[in-house]
Amino acid sequence: MSTSPSDESSEFVEGMRPSEILKASSPGPAQVELGMPVVSLDGEPVGKVKEIRTDEFLVDRPMARDLWIPFSAMLSAEDYSGNFRRGPAERPSLVLTVSHAHIDGQGWRHG
């Protein structure tokens, strides 16, 4: 790959300046649905989505107070439906960026 100025013009996305950085799409309201299971980074179940707002979602936790979790704490919305051999397809799960043991220490407000 050449670094000459003439080559740079052929390596940019149309409508963008060559020095602009494309932002990765981060998880947000479009990936969240009511009733979706929420799991911690270490795979432990946290609860289910109870309400969705612009910048956060409420998680209904069994045997614990509900939590408003910001979308910035959401790592991904994983769809495991292709990973089964028998039985019903599972809904995608929201994966948080923190382990189960550290959820209550995040300072997230209670619902």
Beta strands, then each sheet from edge to edge (+ up, - down):
strand 1: 37-39
strand 2: 45-52
strand 3: 56-60
strand 4: 67-70
strand 5: 74-78
strand 6: 93-96
sheet 1: 4+ 3- 2+ 1- 6- 5+
end
